[in-house]
Amino acid sequence: MTIYSRFSYEVQDNLQVYLPVRLYELTLRHRLLDQLGGFSHLLMDALTLMPEQGIGWVAQITGLRGQQLQPILQRMNGLGLIDGNGQLTARSKQLIKCMSLLHGQTRLLWLDGQYKKHSFCGSAELTPTEISDDSDFVIRPWHRGEGRPQPWPSFDWNEDCERQKNRVWRHPEQYLALAFEDFNGCFIEAGFPSQEWELNLRVAEGAPRAIAVNLTNEDLLAGHDQEFRLASPVLCLSTSYSLPQGAPEHLARLLPAERCRFATFIDPDEEGETFVPERDPATSWVWPRLQPDMRGSVLDHLFADLERAQDDAACVFNRLHQIDERWQNLGFDWGCIERRLDSIEGIHPIRGGK
């Protein structure tokens, strides 16, 4: 039987995990405004500034006669842009507002690589960090199984942009409102008519960057069942006892139990006093990395406890002290990452996204 004694060593730094994101350039275009052409745009602008004289002013500066303007006016009337008196309709006034504030406008937005999830996006204020392909604790949900993980779910930029566009188009009122500052002002009354608009995406920055997310001990759960796993080192000082050479065998019943004093660096609440260090790590993600000074400080504490606990009865037996490194296998899930994202500047949750 082995008696386990646990000590906790406080680590000053938090565990950081990284969420890869990519910067995209979004451009909105209204289908009808693209079809109308520059002359119709000029006419709509003129009628906005000069409701009574707009048509005459356009005819004057372009040199067109009334007969030449008539087909254009008839088409705009048929499209519901001007009424029978040559005045702008409510629809036309809405289009003019969109033409000024949204049509042809380009903005930037940070998106992660989970095309089918709607968890968060990042505005221009977000400042992700650079990562390498070999960085630890990079959350790539698209990677399953063994082998070198892909830095991004799709190597084809055209495919990537198309999938991201479809993703944004499923919740346009949320994504586009974060990218375009005048979006809500244009559609606050009637809502966004997505069928009338086109969205184009372009990769603005090729190499994926990553959002650094700080996790605390509260986010880490014991066991092997969590979505993302890590192994935390456990320093052990074990003491075992044996009979001196030539001692009567019946004295073996007096041998003290083996004792394992160990120090952990993470203390999930649900483990209580039942935790026993494991021989092998369940993953290659290890935190914290033990530096020589940290290791030395922990071992000093373990040996000091050993010295304080000297048992006179045990002194008559041979003792063997052994130092080894074991493991505390832990994990965390996507939900705790989402909670920590809320405190990062430039991150905006997508509500109701699945």
Buried (B, 14 or more C-beta within 10 A) or exposed (E): EEEBBBBEBEBEEBBBBBBBBBBBBBBBBBEBBEEBEEEBBBBBBBBBEEEEEBBBBBBEEEEBEEEEBEEBBEEBBEBEBBEEEBEBBEBBBBBBBBBEBBBEBEBBBBBBBBBEBBBBBBBEEBEBEEBEEEEBBBBBBEBEEEEEBBBBBBEEBEEBBBBBBEBBEBBBEBBBBBBBEBBEEBBEEEEBEEEEBEBEBEBBBEEBBBBBBEBEBEBBBBEEEBEBBBBBBBBBBBBBBEBEEEEEEEEEEEBBEBBBBBBBBBBBEEBEEEBEBBEEBBBEBBBBEBEEEBBEEBBEBBBEBBEEEEEEEBEEBEEEEEEEBBBBBBBBEBEBBBEBBEEBEBBBBBEEBE
